[in-house]
């Protein structure tokens, strides 16, 4: 039974994770799972299940705002989503057969790799204006730069492979998959960061739904944990999606990297049976 204080604490955690997740395109799961596991002492499989539900909330909240403001590339998102969903189903099936210590170790390692990726993400790949015949290219108005941005989508095979890996990671660890999608789109496909973040948020909800059915059927989703997490994430993601296009995220990314590295170390220690309180 979850106490009111715990319910409230998990909700606050969800707000913070949703805010950061929506602003940098990570979905929030990269923070939810270690915090539920380390702070609230939830079993990691249940934490992943709650994170998957929260990722659906993140996508619903952030994507509606991003789509409405024209940042999301719907055509590209639907093209990549098929491979993401296949990867999510595979990851969800495999997760049930992996021990909690191994999952903790994998999650900690992934967090370190993501932190390094974010730390190095100081620039975008080369952005090429889209051709008139380019069906996957996109455009949006950037309120921070006060100008219209158009771009051509390149290297589709890179996007398809990255989408499958992102879906697999989502189903296995309960993260949104943006940790792979956003860098792949910005560095490999020539998509601006803001468009990549918005398109990633649009896709992660569909990906998470595929995994959620598997976790629910195995009893790995506790409603008393998943509900406050999803509520908090929904509120945080709505706010993050409105704020993100209007600010520079470099300082936010720096703070996020430090927090992620600290939690990654604790997750890896937990994998070896060492609890840090």
Secondary structure as GFF3:
##gff-version 3
##sequence-region A 1 277
A	DSSP	alpha_helix	4	24	.	.	.	ID=ss1
A	DSSP	alpha_helix	29	38	.	.	.	ID=ss2
A	DSSP	alpha_helix	44	68	.	.	.	ID=ss3
A	DSSP	alpha_helix	74	95	.	.	.	ID=ss4
A	DSSP	alpha_helix	100	120	.	.	.	ID=ss5
A	DSSP	beta_strand	138	142	.	.	.	ID=ss6
A	DSSP	beta_strand	147	151	.	.	.	ID=ss7
A	DSSP	alpha_helix	156	173	.	.	.	ID=ss8
A	DSSP	alpha_helix	178	183	.	.	.	ID=ss9
A	DSSP	pi_helix	184	188	.	.	.	ID=ss10
A	DSSP	alpha_helix	193	217	.	.	.	ID=ss11
A	DSSP	alpha_helix	223	244	.	.	.	ID=ss12
A	DSSP	alpha_helix	250	271	.	.	.	ID=ss13
###
